[in-house]
C-alpha cells in the first residue's frame, strides 16, 4: 500500500487509524479484508448445548481473523478449570459456564449476549 506523498522527501508510511503506528507494526485486530475490527464491533453469542447428556458452552460470532481464538480459549480453560476446543470458528468449553464466560467477554470489551435457554 502506498503511503502519503510516496516517492517524495515528504513520504510518510500508512498508519493505523486506531493506534497511529505504521500498518506493518500495528497489532490492532483486523479481519481478513484488512478492516479494523475491535472487540466492540464483534457481537459474541454464548449458548449452552447438550451433547451426549453433557452440557457444553459455545461462543459464536467472534471474527477468527481479528480475535486470537486459541489465546482466548486458553485463558477461559485456565480461568474455569475445564477443557475446551475450537470447532468451526466457535469456541466450545466443557460444562455450563455461560454466566462466567459472559462476564469475562464483557470485561474484555465484547458486546456479549446469552442465547438459547
N, CA, C and O atoms as a printed pandas DataFrame, in Angstrom:
     atom_number atom_name residue_name chain_id  residue_number  x_coord  y_coord  z_coord
0              1         N          UNK        A               1    0.852   -1.170    0.000
1              2        CA          UNK        A               1    0.000    0.000    0.000
2              3         C          UNK        A               1    0.898    1.234    0.000
3              4         O          UNK        A               1    1.831    1.333    0.797
4              5         N          UNK        A               2    0.616    2.151   -0.879
5              6        CA          UNK        A               2    1.408    3.369   -0.991
6              7         C          UNK        A               2    1.065    4.329    0.137
7              8         O          UNK        A               2   -0.081    4.413    0.580
8              9         N          UNK        A               3    2.077    5.048    0.589
9             10        CA          UNK        A               3    1.885    5.998    1.673
10            11         C          UNK        A               3    1.613    7.395    1.147
11            12         O          UNK        A               3    1.576    7.621   -0.063
12            13         N          UNK        A               4    1.427    8.319    2.058
13            14        CA          UNK        A               4    1.177    9.707    1.721
14            15         C          UNK        A               4    2.445   10.314    1.128
15            16         O          UNK        A               4    3.520   10.162    1.707
16            17         N          UNK        A               5    2.346   10.983    0.011
17            18        CA          UNK        A               5    3.473   11.610   -0.683
18            19         C          UNK        A               5    4.540   10.579   -1.034
19            20         O          UNK        A               5    5.734   10.847   -0.899
20            21         N          UNK        A               6    4.111    9.396   -1.487
21            22        CA          UNK        A               6    5.024    8.302   -1.787
22            23         C          UNK        A               6    6.014    8.711   -2.873
23            24         O          UNK        A               6    5.612    9.225   -3.916
24            25         N          UNK        A               7    7.294    8.488   -2.638
25            26        CA          UNK        A               7    8.338    8.796   -3.601
26            27         C          UNK        A               7    8.909   10.188   -3.485
27            28         O          UNK        A               7    9.795   10.545   -4.261
28            29         N          UNK        A               8    8.435   10.998   -2.540
29            30        CA          UNK        A               8    8.971   12.340   -2.345
30            31         C          UNK        A               8    9.716   12.394   -1.019
31            32         O          UNK        A               8    9.713   11.434   -0.249
32            33         N          UNK        A               9   10.356   13.534   -0.767
33            34        CA          UNK        A               9   11.050   13.665    0.513
34            35         C          UNK        A               9   10.071   13.863    1.674
35            36         O          UNK        A               9   10.498   13.869    2.829
36            37         N          UNK        A              10    8.785   14.025    1.404
37            38        CA          UNK        A              10    7.755   14.156    2.434
38            39         C          UNK        A              10    7.023   12.834    2.683
39            40         O          UNK        A              10    5.962   12.802    3.307
40            41         N          UNK        A              11    7.611   11.750    2.183
41            42        CA          UNK        A              11    6.962   10.446    2.268
42            43         C          UNK        A              11    6.707   10.031    3.714
43            44         O          UNK        A              11    7.579   10.150    4.574
44            45         N          UNK        A              12    5.484    9.540    3.964
45            46        CA          UNK        A              12    5.098    9.051    5.298
46            47         C          UNK        A              12    4.445    7.684    5.129
47            48         O          UNK        A              12    3.713    7.467    4.163
48            49         N          UNK        A              13    4.697    6.761    6.053
49            50        CA          UNK        A              13    4.056    5.440    5.935
50            51         C          UNK        A              13    2.574    5.523    6.288
51            52         O          UNK        A              13    2.131    6.424    7.000
52            53         N          UNK        A              14    1.833    4.568    5.775
53            54        CA          UNK        A              14    0.414    4.474    6.098
54            55         C          UNK        A              14    0.309    4.006    7.546
55            56         O          UNK        A              14    0.948    3.031    7.942
56            57         N          UNK        A              15   -0.506    4.714    8.334
57            58        CA          UNK        A              15   -0.623    4.390    9.751
58            59         C          UNK        A              15   -2.024    3.884   10.074
59            60         O          UNK        A              15   -2.979    4.113    9.333
60            61         N          UNK        A              16   -2.112    3.193   11.196
61            62        CA          UNK        A              16   -3.386    2.668   11.687
62            63         C          UNK        A              16   -4.240    3.826   12.201
63            64         O          UNK        A              16   -3.736    4.734   12.862
64            65         N          UNK        A              17   -5.535    3.787   11.893
65            66        CA          UNK        A              17   -6.423    4.865   12.338
66            67         C          UNK        A              17   -6.737    4.784   13.830
67            68         O          UNK        A              17   -7.213    5.757   14.415
68            69         N          UNK        A              18   -6.476    3.636   14.447
69            70        CA          UNK        A              18   -6.771    3.480   15.868
70            71         C          UNK        A              18   -5.570    3.816   16.750
71            72         O          UNK        A              18   -5.685    4.610   17.683
72            73         N          UNK        A              19   -4.411    3.206   16.452
73            74        CA          UNK        A              19   -3.255    3.390   17.337
74            75         C          UNK        A              19   -2.207    4.352   16.786
75            76         O          UNK        A              19   -1.375    4.844   17.548
76            77         N          UNK        A              20   -2.226    4.636   15.477
77            78        CA          UNK        A              20   -1.308    5.603   14.893
78            79         C          UNK        A              20    0.045    5.038   14.505
79            80         O          UNK        A              20    0.880    5.787   13.996
80            81         N          UNK        A              21    0.306    3.759   14.718
81            82        CA          UNK        A              21    1.577    3.167   14.322
82            83         C          UNK        A              21    1.516    2.756   12.855
83            84         O          UNK        A              21    0.425    2.572   12.314
84            85         N          UNK        A              22    2.681    2.607   12.197
85            86        CA          UNK        A              22    2.657    2.129   10.810
86            87         C          UNK        A              22    1.977    0.768   10.715
87            88         O          UNK        A              22    2.087   -0.048   11.630
88            89         N          UNK        A              23    1.270    0.519    9.603
89            90        CA          UNK        A              23    0.486   -0.705    9.456
90            91         C          UNK        A              23    1.332   -1.967    9.565
91            92         O          UNK        A              23    0.824   -3.003    9.994
92            93         N          UNK        A              24    2.616   -1.911    9.187
93            94        CA          UNK        A              24    3.476   -3.086    9.270
94            95         C          UNK        A              24    3.678   -3.525   10.717
95            96         O          UNK        A              24    3.851   -4.715   10.980
96            97         N          UNK        A              25    3.659   -2.576   11.663
97            98        CA          UNK        A              25    3.894   -2.894   13.077
98            99         C          UNK        A              25    2.624   -2.855   13.918
99           100         O          UNK        A              25    2.681   -3.093   15.125
100          101         N          UNK        A              26    1.501   -2.565   13.318
101          102        CA          UNK        A              26    0.245   -2.437   14.057
102          103         C          UNK        A              26   -0.243   -3.796   14.549
103          104         O          UNK        A              26   -0.213   -4.773   13.801
104          105         N          UNK        A              27   -0.688   -3.865   15.786
105          106        CA          UNK        A              27   -1.210   -5.092   16.391
106          107         C          UNK        A              27   -2.722   -5.022   16.602
107          108         O          UNK        A              27   -3.283   -5.894   17.266
108          109         N          UNK        A              28   -3.385   -4.024   16.064
109          110        CA          UNK        A              28   -4.829   -3.876   16.226
110          111         C          UNK        A              28   -5.548   -5.010   15.500
111          112         O          UNK        A              28   -5.073   -5.464   14.459
112          113         N          UNK        A              29   -6.692   -5.482   16.030
113          114        CA          UNK        A              29   -7.402   -6.600   15.410
114          115         C          UNK        A              29   -8.012   -6.205   14.075
115          116         O          UNK        A              29   -8.740   -5.219   13.969
116          117         N          UNK        A              30   -7.695   -7.004   13.053
117          118        CA          UNK        A              30   -8.224   -6.762   11.712
118          119         C          UNK        A              30   -8.810   -8.054   11.160
119          120         O          UNK        A              30   -8.339   -9.147   11.473
120          121         N          UNK        A              31   -9.851   -7.911   10.328
121          122        CA          UNK        A              31  -10.449   -9.092    9.714
122          123         C          UNK        A              31   -9.643   -9.493    8.488
123          124         O          UNK        A              31   -8.601   -8.899    8.212
124          125         N          UNK        A              32  -10.109  -10.491    7.753
125          126        CA          UNK        A              32   -9.360  -10.986    6.596
126          127         C          UNK        A              32   -9.258   -9.959    5.474
127          128         O          UNK        A              32   -8.329  -10.024    4.668
128          129         N          UNK        A              33  -10.180   -9.026    5.405
129          130        CA          UNK        A              33  -10.139   -7.973    4.389
130          131         C          UNK        A              33   -9.206   -6.833    4.795
131          132         O          UNK        A              33   -8.969   -5.927    3.997
132          133         N          UNK        A              34   -8.675   -6.858    6.011
133          134        CA          UNK        A              34   -7.769   -5.818    6.484
134          135         C          UNK        A              34   -8.473   -4.670    7.179
135          136         O          UNK        A              34   -7.826   -3.696    7.564
136          137         N          UNK        A              35   -9.781   -4.762    7.347
137          138        CA          UNK        A              35  -10.518   -3.694    8.025
138          139         C          UNK        A              35  -10.378   -3.846    9.532
139          140         O          UNK        A              35  -10.315   -4.957   10.058
140          141         N          UNK        A              36  -10.331   -2.734   10.202
141          142        CA          UNK        A              36  -10.213   -2.710   11.657
142          143         C          UNK        A              36  -11.475   -3.297   12.285
143          144         O          UNK        A              36  -12.584   -2.859   11.980
144          145         N          UNK        A              37  -11.307   -4.291   13.164
145          146        CA          UNK        A              37  -12.433   -4.959   13.805
146          147         C          UNK        A              37  -12.167   -5.059   15.306
147          148         O          UNK        A              37  -11.745   -6.114   15.779
148          149         N          UNK        A              38  -12.402   -3.989   16.062
149          150        CA          UNK        A              38  -12.174   -4.057   17.512
150          151         C          UNK        A              38  -13.231   -4.927   18.184
151          152         O          UNK        A              38  -14.269   -5.211   17.586
152          153         N          UNK        A              39  -12.979   -5.351   19.414
153          154        CA          UNK        A              39  -13.939   -6.203   20.119
154          155         C          UNK        A              39  -15.347   -5.620   20.202
155          156         O          UNK        A              39  -16.320   -6.374   20.183
156          157         N          UNK        A              40  -15.481   -4.297   20.295
157          158        CA          UNK        A              40  -16.814   -3.715   20.453
158          159         C          UNK        A              40  -17.688   -3.880   19.214
159          160         O          UNK        A              40  -18.898   -3.665   19.283
160          161         N          UNK        A              41  -17.088   -4.263   18.068
161          162        CA          UNK        A              41  -17.855   -4.485   16.844
162          163         C          UNK        A              41  -18.142   -5.964   16.580
163          164         O          UNK        A              41  -18.743   -6.301   15.560
164          165         N          UNK        A              42  -17.721   -6.844   17.482
165          166        CA          UNK        A              42  -17.938   -8.277   17.318
166          167         C          UNK        A              42  -18.959   -8.747   18.351
167          168         O          UNK        A              42  -18.649   -8.840   19.539
168          169         N          UNK        A              43  -20.162   -9.038   17.902
169          170        CA          UNK        A              43  -21.214   -9.473   18.811
170          171         C          UNK        A              43  -21.045  -10.958   19.102
171          172         O          UNK        A              43  -21.248  -11.800   18.228
172          173         N          UNK        A              44  -20.676  -11.264   20.324
173          174        CA          UNK        A              44  -20.477  -12.655   20.734
174          175         C          UNK        A              44  -21.778  -13.209   21.302
175          176         O          UNK        A              44  -22.446  -12.553   22.101
176          177         N          UNK        A              45  -22.125  -14.402   20.892
177          178        CA          UNK        A              45  -23.299  -15.096   21.407
178          179         C          UNK        A              45  -22.815  -16.310   22.189
179          180         O          UNK        A              45  -22.054  -17.127   21.670
180          181         N          UNK        A              46  -23.255  -16.425   23.429
181          182        CA          UNK        A              46  -22.858  -17.531   24.287
182          183         C          UNK        A              46  -24.092  -18.378   24.553
183          184         O          UNK        A              46  -25.097  -17.890   25.069
184          185         N          UNK        A              47  -24.000  -19.662   24.193
185          186        CA          UNK        A              47  -25.149  -20.548   24.362
186          187         C          UNK        A              47  -24.701  -21.866   24.997
187          188         O          UNK        A              47  -23.523  -22.224   24.984
188          189         N          UNK        A              48  -25.683  -22.568   25.548
189          190        CA          UNK        A              48  -25.452  -23.894   26.117
190          191         C          UNK        A              48  -26.025  -24.929   25.166
191          192         O          UNK        A              48  -27.086  -24.728   24.576
192          193         N          UNK        A              49  -25.316  -26.029   25.024
193          194        CA          UNK        A              49  -25.816  -27.148   24.229
194          195         C          UNK        A              49  -25.637  -28.424   25.033
195          196         O          UNK        A              49  -24.708  -28.552   25.831
196          197         N          UNK        A              50  -26.526  -29.343   24.813
197          198        CA          UNK        A              50  -26.431  -30.634   25.473
198          199         C          UNK        A              50  -25.960  -31.644   24.439
199          200         O          UNK        A              50  -26.618  -31.853   23.420
200          201         N          UNK        A              51  -24.824  -32.265   24.703
201          202        CA          UNK        A              51  -24.245  -33.242   23.783
202          203         C          UNK        A              51  -23.952  -34.524   24.545
203          204         O          UNK        A              51  -23.190  -34.523   25.512
204          205         N          UNK        A              52  -24.552  -35.600   24.110
205          206        CA          UNK        A              52  -24.391  -36.908   24.742
206          207         C          UNK        A              52  -24.629  -36.836   26.247
207          208         O          UNK        A              52  -23.928  -37.476   27.031
208          209         N          UNK        A              53  -25.624  -36.050   26.635
209          210        CA          UNK        A              53  -26.007  -35.948   28.039
210          211         C          UNK        A              53  -25.195  -34.968   28.853
211          212         O          UNK        A              53  -25.460  -34.803   30.044
212          213         N          UNK        A              54  -24.209  -34.304   28.251
213          214        CA          UNK        A              54  -23.368  -33.357   28.982
214          215         C          UNK        A              54  -23.534  -31.965   28.392
215          216         O          UNK        A              54  -23.806  -31.816   27.201
216          217         N          UNK        A              55  -23.369  -30.947   29.230
217          218        CA          UNK        A              55  -23.517  -29.572   28.774
218          219         C          UNK        A              55  -22.194  -29.038   28.226
219          220         O          UNK        A              55  -21.118  -29.322   28.751
220          221         N          UNK        A              56  -22.312  -28.258   27.157
221          222        CA          UNK        A              56  -21.175  -27.592   26.530
222          223         C          UNK        A              56  -21.568  -26.137   26.342
223          224         O          UNK        A              56  -22.686  -25.850   25.914
224          225         N          UNK        A              57  -20.667  -25.218   26.655
225          226        CA          UNK        A              57  -20.905  -23.798   26.432
226          227         C          UNK        A              57  -20.201  -23.403   25.144
227          228         O          UNK        A              57  -19.006  -23.653   24.986
228          229         N          UNK        A              58  -20.937  -22.784   24.219
229          230        CA          UNK        A              58  -20.414  -22.441   22.895
230          231         C          UNK        A              58  -20.408  -20.919   22.734
231          232         O          UNK        A              58  -21.402  -20.249   23.015
232          233         N          UNK        A              59  -19.274  -20.387   22.278
233          234        CA          UNK        A              59  -19.139  -18.953   21.995
234          235         C          UNK        A              59  -19.072  -18.800   20.483
235          236         O          UNK        A              59  -18.149  -19.308   19.847
236          237         N          UNK        A              60  -20.042  -18.104   19.905
237          238        CA          UNK        A              60  -20.107  -17.902   18.458
238          239         C          UNK        A              60  -20.132  -16.407   18.156
239          240         O          UNK        A              60  -20.414  -15.592   19.034
240          241         N          UNK        A              61  -19.836  -16.058   16.913
241          242        CA          UNK        A              61  -19.947  -14.676   16.468
242          243         C          UNK        A              61  -18.660  -13.885   16.522
243          244         O          UNK        A              61  -18.655  -12.714   16.143
244          245         N          UNK        A              62  -17.560  -14.480   16.981
245          246        CA          UNK        A              62  -16.288  -13.770   17.005
246          247         C          UNK        A              62  -15.578  -13.961   15.674
247          248         O          UNK        A              62  -15.609  -15.051   15.102
248          249         N          UNK        A              63  -14.944  -12.916   15.184
249          250        CA          UNK        A              63  -14.211  -12.984   13.928
250          251         C          UNK        A              63  -12.906  -13.745   14.179
251          252         O          UNK        A              63  -12.082  -13.292   14.973
252          253         N          UNK        A              64  -12.700  -14.889   13.521
253          254        CA          UNK        A              64  -11.495  -15.673   13.799
254          255         C          UNK        A              64  -10.201  -14.996   13.354
255          256         O          UNK        A              64   -9.135  -15.297   13.890
256          257         N          UNK        A              65  -10.279  -14.090   12.384
257          258        CA          UNK        A              65   -9.075  -13.393   11.936
258          259         C          UNK        A              65   -8.722  -12.241   12.872
259          260         O          UNK        A              65   -7.543  -11.966   13.093
260          261         N          UNK        A              66   -9.714  -11.575   13.416
261          262        CA          UNK        A              66   -9.476  -10.415   14.259
262          263         C          UNK        A              66   -9.291  -10.778   15.731
263          264         O          UNK        A              66   -8.699  -10.008   16.488
264          265         N          UNK        A              67   -9.788  -11.936   16.139
265          266        CA          UNK        A              67   -9.696  -12.370   17.521
266          267         C          UNK        A              67   -8.758  -13.562   17.593
267          268         O          UNK        A              67   -8.838  -14.471   16.767
268          269         N          UNK        A              68   -7.876  -13.561   18.571
269          270        CA          UNK        A              68   -6.980  -14.697   18.772
270          271         C          UNK        A              68   -7.759  -15.771   19.535
271          272         O          UNK        A              68   -7.701  -15.842   20.763
272          273         N          UNK        A              69   -8.485  -16.602   18.790
273          274        CA          UNK        A              69   -9.338  -17.612   19.407
274          275         C          UNK        A              69   -8.554  -18.605   20.270
275          276         O          UNK        A              69   -9.012  -18.926   21.366
276          277         N          UNK        A              70   -7.384  -19.110   19.825
277          278        CA          UNK        A              70   -6.646  -20.033   20.696
278          279         C          UNK        A              70   -6.220  -19.410   22.025
279          280         O          UNK        A              70   -6.263  -20.078   23.058
280          281         N          UNK        A              71   -5.811  -18.142   22.014
281          282        CA          UNK        A              71   -5.418  -17.487   23.260
282          283         C          UNK        A              71   -6.629  -17.261   24.162
283          284         O          UNK        A              71   -6.531  -17.427   25.378
284          285         N          UNK        A              72   -7.767  -16.885   23.581
285          286        CA          UNK        A              72   -8.987  -16.694   24.367
286          287         C          UNK        A              72   -9.439  -18.019   24.969
287          288         O          UNK        A              72   -9.848  -18.064   26.130
288          289         N          UNK        A              73   -9.372  -19.089   24.197
289          290        CA          UNK        A              73   -9.744  -20.409   24.701
290          291         C          UNK        A              73   -8.832  -20.829   25.843
291          292         O          UNK        A              73   -9.300  -21.349   26.856
292          293         N          UNK        A              74   -7.539  -20.607   25.687
293          294        CA          UNK        A              74   -6.589  -20.984   26.740
294          295         C          UNK        A              74   -6.878  -20.226   28.029
295          296         O          UNK        A              74   -6.836  -20.801   29.117
296          297         N          UNK        A              75   -7.171  -18.937   27.903
297          298        CA          UNK        A              75   -7.487  -18.137   29.089
298          299         C          UNK        A              75   -8.762  -18.641   29.770
299          300         O          UNK        A              75   -8.817  -18.751   30.995
300          301         N          UNK        A              76   -9.779  -18.946   28.971
301          302        CA          UNK        A              76  -11.033  -19.448   29.539
302          303         C          UNK        A              76  -10.841  -20.808   30.207
303          304         O          UNK        A              76  -11.375  -21.050   31.289
304          305         N          UNK        A              77  -10.082  -21.695   29.566
305          306        CA          UNK        A              77   -9.840  -23.005   30.160
306          307         C          UNK        A              77   -9.087  -22.880   31.480
307          308         O          UNK        A              77   -9.381  -23.599   32.435
308          309         N          UNK        A              78   -8.126  -21.977   31.534
309          310        CA          UNK        A              78   -7.365  -21.774   32.765
310          311         C          UNK        A              78   -8.239  -21.159   33.849
311          312         O          UNK        A              78   -8.205  -21.601   34.998
312          313         N          UNK        A              79   -9.010  -20.157   33.498
313          314        CA          UNK        A              79   -9.874  -19.477   34.457
314          315         C          UNK        A              79  -10.951  -20.402   35.007
315          316         O          UNK        A              79  -11.224  -20.406   36.207
316          317         N          UNK        A              80  -11.565  -21.191   34.116
317          318        CA          UNK        A              80  -12.690  -22.026   34.511
318          319         C          UNK        A              80  -12.263  -23.410   34.993
319          320         O          UNK        A              80  -13.059  -24.124   35.602
320          321         N          UNK        A              81  -11.027  -23.791   34.729
321          322        CA          UNK        A              81  -10.547  -25.095   35.149
322          323         C          UNK        A              81  -11.239  -26.230   34.423
323          324         O          UNK        A              81  -11.620  -27.227   35.036
324          325         N          UNK        A              82  -11.403  -26.081   33.113
325          326        CA          UNK        A              82  -12.123  -27.079   32.325
326          327         C          UNK        A              82  -11.462  -27.227   30.967
327          328         O          UNK        A              82  -10.520  -26.501   30.651
328          329         N          UNK        A              83  -11.939  -28.145   30.178
329          330        CA          UNK        A              83  -11.418  -28.357   28.837
330          331         C          UNK        A              83  -12.221  -27.601   27.808
331          332         O          UNK        A              83  -13.277  -27.041   28.102
332          333         N          UNK        A              84  -11.702  -27.595   26.601
333          334        CA          UNK        A              84  -12.410  -26.922   25.522
334          335         C          UNK        A              84  -11.668  -27.063   24.219
335          336         O          UNK        A              84  -10.546  -27.568   24.180
336          337         N          UNK        A              85  -12.302  -26.611   23.142
337          338        CA          UNK        A              85  -11.710  -26.695   21.815
338          339         C          UNK        A              85  -12.293  -25.604   20.921
339          340         O          UNK        A              85  -13.220  -24.890   21.303
340          341         N          UNK        A              86  -11.724  -25.496   19.722
341          342        CA          UNK        A              86  -12.242  -24.592   18.699
342          343         C          UNK        A              86  -12.721  -25.460   17.551
343          344         O          UNK        A              86  -11.948  -26.238   16.992
344          345         N          UNK        A              87  -13.990  -25.331   17.197
345          346        CA          UNK        A              87  -14.554  -26.092   16.090
346          347         C          UNK        A              87  -15.425  -25.166   15.254
347          348         O          UNK        A              87  -16.322  -24.507   15.780
348          349         N          UNK        A              88  -15.163  -25.115   13.955
349          350        CA          UNK        A              88  -15.942  -24.306   13.012
350          351         C          UNK        A              88  -16.006  -22.845   13.452
351          352         O          UNK        A              88  -17.073  -22.232   13.421
352          353         N          UNK        A              89  -14.865  -22.288   13.861
353          354        CA          UNK        A              89  -14.728  -20.895   14.295
354          355         C          UNK        A              89  -15.591  -20.559   15.507
355          356         O          UNK        A              89  -15.950  -19.398   15.708
356          357         N          UNK        A              90  -15.923  -21.552   16.308
357          358        CA          UNK        A              90  -16.639  -21.356   17.564
358          359         C          UNK        A              90  -15.824  -21.976   18.686
359          360         O          UNK        A              90  -15.206  -23.026   18.513
360          361         N          UNK        A              91  -15.830  -21.323   19.830
361          362        CA          UNK        A              91  -15.140  -21.856   20.997
362          363         C          UNK        A              91  -16.134  -22.708   21.776
363          364         O          UNK        A              91  -17.243  -22.270   22.080
364          365         N          UNK        A              92  -15.720  -23.928   22.091
365          366        CA          UNK        A              92  -16.555  -24.841   22.863
366          367         C          UNK        A              92  -15.839  -25.146   24.177
367          368         O          UNK        A              92  -14.694  -25.599   24.185
368          369         N          UNK        A              93  -16.532  -24.892   25.284
369          370        CA          UNK        A              93  -15.976  -25.124   26.616
370          371         C          UNK        A              93  -16.829  -26.168   27.309
371          372         O          UNK        A              93  -18.057  -26.083   27.294
372          373         N          UNK        A              94  -16.183  -27.150   27.915
373          374        CA          UNK        A              94  -16.914  -28.208   28.598
374          375         C          UNK        A              94  -17.603  -27.666   29.838
375          376         O          UNK        A              94  -16.997  -26.936   30.622
376          377         N          UNK        A              95  -18.851  -28.018   30.013
377          378        CA          UNK        A              95  -19.597  -27.621   31.198
378          379         C          UNK        A              95  -20.476  -26.407   30.963
379          380         O          UNK        A              95  -20.428  -25.777   29.906
380          381         N          UNK        A              96  -21.279  -26.093   31.970
381          382        CA          UNK        A              96  -22.188  -24.946   31.915
382          383         C          UNK        A              96  -21.527  -23.753   32.588
383          384         O          UNK        A              96  -21.592  -23.605   33.808
384          385         N          UNK        A              97  -20.884  -22.895   31.781
385          386        CA          UNK        A              97  -20.164  -21.727   32.302
386          387         C          UNK        A              97  -20.632  -20.455   31.615
387          388         O          UNK        A              97  -19.859  -19.506   31.481
388          389         N          UNK        A              98  -21.890  -20.420   31.175
389          390        CA          UNK        A              98  -22.371  -19.301   30.375
390          391         C          UNK        A              98  -22.236  -17.962   31.086
391          392         O          UNK        A              98  -21.759  -17.002   30.482
392          393         N          UNK        A              99  -22.633  -17.870   32.334
393          394        CA          UNK        A              99  -22.601  -16.586   33.044
394          395         C          UNK        A              99  -21.165  -16.100   33.263
395          396         O          UNK        A              99  -20.885  -14.910   33.114
396          397         N          UNK        A             100  -20.258  -17.009   33.614
397          398        CA          UNK        A             100  -18.861  -16.621   33.829
398          399         C          UNK        A             100  -18.203  -16.179   32.532
399          400         O          UNK        A             100  -17.431  -15.221   32.516
400          401         N          UNK        A             101  -18.508  -16.879   31.444
401          402        CA          UNK        A             101  -17.936  -16.511   30.147
402          403         C          UNK        A             101  -18.497  -15.177   29.674
403          404         O          UNK        A             101  -17.759  -14.352   29.134
404          405         N          UNK        A             102  -19.793  -14.955   29.870
405          406        CA          UNK        A             102  -20.389  -13.659   29.518
406          407         C          UNK        A             102  -19.692  -12.522   30.268
407          408         O          UNK        A             102  -19.355  -11.501   29.669
408          409         N          UNK        A             103  -19.476  -12.690   31.561
409          410        CA          UNK        A             103  -18.812  -11.653   32.360
410          411         C          UNK        A             103  -17.389  -11.424   31.872
411          412         O          UNK        A             103  -16.927  -10.284   31.822
412          413         N          UNK        A             104  -16.694  -12.491   31.515
413          414        CA          UNK        A             104  -15.318  -12.380   31.035
414          415         C          UNK        A             104  -15.267  -11.635   29.705
415          416         O          UNK        A             104  -14.425  -10.755   29.527
416          417         N          UNK        A             105  -16.151  -11.969   28.770
417          418        CA          UNK        A             105  -16.166  -11.312   27.464
418          419         C          UNK        A             105  -16.558   -9.840   27.576
419          420         O          UNK        A             105  -15.984   -8.988   26.898
420          421         N          UNK        A             106  -17.534   -9.543   28.429
421          422        CA          UNK        A             106  -17.944   -8.142   28.613
422          423         C          UNK        A             106  -16.801   -7.328   29.213
423          424         O          UNK        A             106  -16.612   -6.165   28.856
424          425         N          UNK        A             107  -16.034   -7.938   30.127
425          426        CA          UNK        A             107  -14.879   -7.252   30.706
426          427         C          UNK        A             107  -13.805   -6.972   29.662
427          428         O          UNK        A             107  -13.055   -6.005   29.791
428          429         N          UNK        A             108  -13.723   -7.805   28.632
429          430        CA          UNK        A             108  -12.746   -7.602   27.564
430          431         C          UNK        A             108  -13.234   -6.608   26.506
431          432         O          UNK        A             108  -12.465   -6.239   25.619
432          433         N          UNK        A             109  -14.478   -6.173   26.579
433          434        CA          UNK        A             109  -14.989   -5.184   25.651
434          435         C          UNK        A             109  -15.885   -5.733   24.562
435          436         O          UNK        A             109  -16.305   -4.981   23.683
436          437         N          UNK        A             110  -16.190   -7.015   24.589
437          438        CA          UNK        A             110  -17.094   -7.602   23.608
438          439         C          UNK        A             110  -18.537   -7.382   24.036
439          440         O          UNK        A             110  -18.857   -7.556   25.212
440          441         N          UNK        A             111  -19.420   -7.003   23.107
441          442        CA          UNK        A             111  -20.835   -6.902   23.458
442          443         C          UNK        A             111  -21.474   -8.294   23.429
443          444         O          UNK        A             111  -22.169   -8.643   22.476
444          445         N          UNK        A             112  -21.237   -9.070   24.462
445          446        CA          UNK        A             112  -21.676  -10.463   24.515
446          447         C          UNK        A             112  -23.089  -10.579   25.046
447          448         O          UNK        A             112  -23.506   -9.823   25.924
448          449         N          UNK        A             113  -23.820  -11.541   24.497
449          450        CA          UNK        A             113  -25.183  -11.820   24.940
450          451         C          UNK        A             113  -25.353  -13.318   25.051
451          452         O          UNK        A             113  -24.748  -14.090   24.308
452          453         N          UNK        A             114  -26.189  -13.710   25.994
453          454        CA          UNK        A             114  -26.539  -15.118   26.108
454          455         C          UNK        A             114  -27.643  -15.431   25.116
455          456         O          UNK        A             114  -28.531  -14.610   24.886
456          457         N          UNK        A             115  -27.588  -16.600   24.538
457          458        CA          UNK        A             115  -28.643  -17.009   23.626
458          459         C          UNK        A             115  -29.120  -18.400   24.014
459          460         O          UNK        A             115  -28.397  -19.162   24.657
460          461         N          UNK        A             116  -30.323  -18.715   23.624
461          462        CA          UNK        A             116  -30.879  -20.014   23.981
462          463         C          UNK        A             116  -31.502  -19.965   25.366
463          464         O          UNK        A             116  -31.745  -18.891   25.917
464          465         N          UNK        A             117  -31.754  -21.137   25.915
465          466        CA          UNK        A             117  -32.443  -21.231   27.185
466          467         C          UNK        A             117  -31.624  -21.307   28.387
467          468         O          UNK        A             117  -32.158  -21.388   29.493
